[in-house]
Amino acid sequence: MTDSFDCDLLVVGMGPVGDALAALASVQGLSVIAIDKAPELFPLPRAAVFDHEIMRIFQMIGVADRIAPLCRVPDRYQFRTAGGDVLLDFIVAEVGPYGWAETYALHQPAVERVLRDRLGELGVDVRLGLSFESLVQDAAGVSVTLLGDDSRQTVRARYVVGCDGSWSPVREALGIRLDDYQFDEPWLVLDTIIENPGDLPIVCHQICDPRRPITHMAMSGKRFRWEFMLKPGETAEEMLKDSKIRELLKPWNCANRIEIERKAVYRFHGLVAEHWRHGRVLIAGDAAHQMPPFAGQGMCSGIRDAANIAWKLAAIVHGCASEHILDSYQEEREPHVRAIINTAIAMGKVVCMLDEQAAAARDREMLARKTAGAQDVSVSYPDLSGGIFSQTAGAGALFPQPVSAGGERLDTILGDDPVLIGRGLTGSNYDGMRLLDLDSSVLAPFAEAISDWLKDRGANSVLVRPDRHVFGTGDPRQLTGLWHDAITAKVAA
Ligand SMILES: Cc1cc2nc3c(=O)[nH]c(=O)nc-3n(C[C@H](O)[C@H](O)[C@H](O)COP(=O)(O)OP(=O)(O)OC[C@H]3O[C@@H](n4cnc5c(N)ncnc54)[C@H](O)[C@@H]3O)c2cc1C
């Protein structure tokens, strides 16, 4: 008896991560059903910023040019003392190595609206108002029961990814436990609209004031966010009172022109799921990991998960790879996420210091280090490792995206498949791999930048995965062979 599937991939949960995954998988040629229990897009913001890697993923989805005008590129992200001295100063490059500005301040619902619209254009079957209830998997696929207003339906999918947020019913159904970093700080988050910002600073900064640590973010357009740390003994209930909010905002001198869009108390914490895959079911985004927002990386990490998963599922469904490559998802992504959580918690520990003496010592030490030119907290995250990479120079790095003098970006030429870039790539024995010759006219605007990158790694060719990570560098035929082995058999590349 032949198995009949409703789709190759069922995406459960359509926050930014589910939307991105559904779009990427569809771009990769999979048939996708995406469901969410909410009948409408969540109208309120959470993420304040995202980075250039994510804009590059939006580019893969075909929406970067629509999203960029909705965002603001801040020139820096600062940590300041109560007195205004700068403890940490992260300067934002207008064009980073991946072809986009290093940071974008966003209004999350506006960006999600663009992603949702794109799902329609790509032909993703979007079903809203349906809750994940349970799943049963077998050797060939997964049967998922979904609950609507007054009825149940079953979807049969080859693969399922739970992008269903921090409480993840999919993760619960799989019985996956969370590893807790024991960082747990409650903050009041205020999202506001201010028609006339007046002298409000258009900046993203953390005010490391032990009397009350505060985050202040100028997001896109007229939107501003404040976050106020709760002090011991303070309750969410009292912090959410209008009178308390007025008191907290008083020093900012904007009470008479502010519209509060949303107020909520969040607990900022670090959690990582012990397993990210169980057979044909995977989890991604907040379902797999959560982190404090000080590095602005929670949503970014989830969207990176999506990019990591989409091409692998497509390669399997299209018969180009065996299922073992799904093991590489957690292998590659977890160390990266944990490195970011460590950075976010390190940043959080700088900010969330309520002891006045300890804060004064922190200020003295960090200002002295800064004067001496030391980098206090790194924001460069590690390359990927393990998984589907060869043991060659540059493997695991994100391949750069040079921008031509005319504003064209490399990825428009790379396409959606793995690609081998080098010189003199003619003839056969490349296992059907897509080839791009550095001397071809199509690569001419980028040839110098790519040649320099290869030279720094002592290589004459590079194999770039569909998620723009470098599989490896070296001899082109050898690389193709290693790639073939890595994706088709359970052998170390
Ligand atoms: C105050 C704050 C500031 C932040 N700042 C940043 C930042 O600057 N940068 C950044 O990158 N990240 C930031 N984050 C983190 C970011 O908001 C999250 O990581 C991101 O929204 C997670 O996206 P997700 O798609 O994984 O989950 P969610 O956005 O939570 O989406 C999950 C979806 O699953 C659906 N769902 C749940 N249960 C079911 C079910 N049973 N059936 C069907 N559907 C279901 C929900 O309706 C929802 O639509 C911040 C978070 C907070 C709280």
The ligand as a Gaussian input file, in Angstrom:
#p B3LYP/6-31G(d) Opt

LIG

0 1
 C       10.971000      41.525000      25.596000
 C       11.570000      40.683000      24.510000
 C       12.514000      41.238000      23.663000
 C       13.077000      40.478000      22.644000
 N       13.987000      41.064000      21.814000
 C       14.524000      40.349000      20.820000
 C       15.400000      40.973000      19.890000
 O       15.674000      42.166000      19.965000
 N       15.910000      40.201000      18.884000
 C       15.611000      38.880000      18.745000
 O       16.123000      38.245000      17.813000
 N       14.765000      38.270000      19.614000
 C       14.211000      38.973000      20.630000
 N       13.318000      38.386000      21.475000
 C       13.000000      36.964000      21.316000
 C       11.952000      36.735000      20.223000
 O       10.827000      37.543000      20.408000
 C       11.565000      35.272000      20.201000
 O       12.733000      34.480000      20.219000
 C       10.764000      34.945000      18.955000
 O        9.579000      35.696000      18.887000
 C       10.425000      33.456000      18.950000
 O        9.786000      33.157000      17.766000
 P        9.115000      31.731000      17.556000
 O        8.532000      31.803000      16.189000
 O       10.074000      30.660000      17.905000
 O        7.980000      31.645000      18.660000
 P        6.665000      32.539000      18.837000
 O        6.857000      33.896000      18.273000
 O        6.304000      32.442000      20.270000
 O        5.586000      31.820000      17.951000
 C        5.028000      30.586000      18.332000
 C        3.732000      30.378000      17.580000
 O        3.229000      29.085000      17.899000
 C        1.835000      29.163000      18.045000
 N        1.384000      28.043000      18.858000
 C        1.615000      27.811000      20.165000
 N        0.992000      26.693000      20.561000
 C        0.365000      26.188000      19.477000
 C       -0.455000      25.042000      19.253000
 N       -0.777000      24.168000      20.215000
 N       -0.932000      24.837000      17.990000
 C       -0.646000      25.698000      16.995000
 N        0.108000      26.803000      17.165000
 C        0.613000      27.037000      18.383000
 C        1.607000      30.516000      18.685000
 O        0.283000      30.986000      18.452000
 C        2.654000      31.377000      17.985000
 O        2.149000      32.014000      16.836000
 C       12.722000      39.124000      22.499000
 C       11.764000      38.558000      23.340000
 C       11.188000      39.337000      24.328000
 C       10.162000      38.718000      25.221000

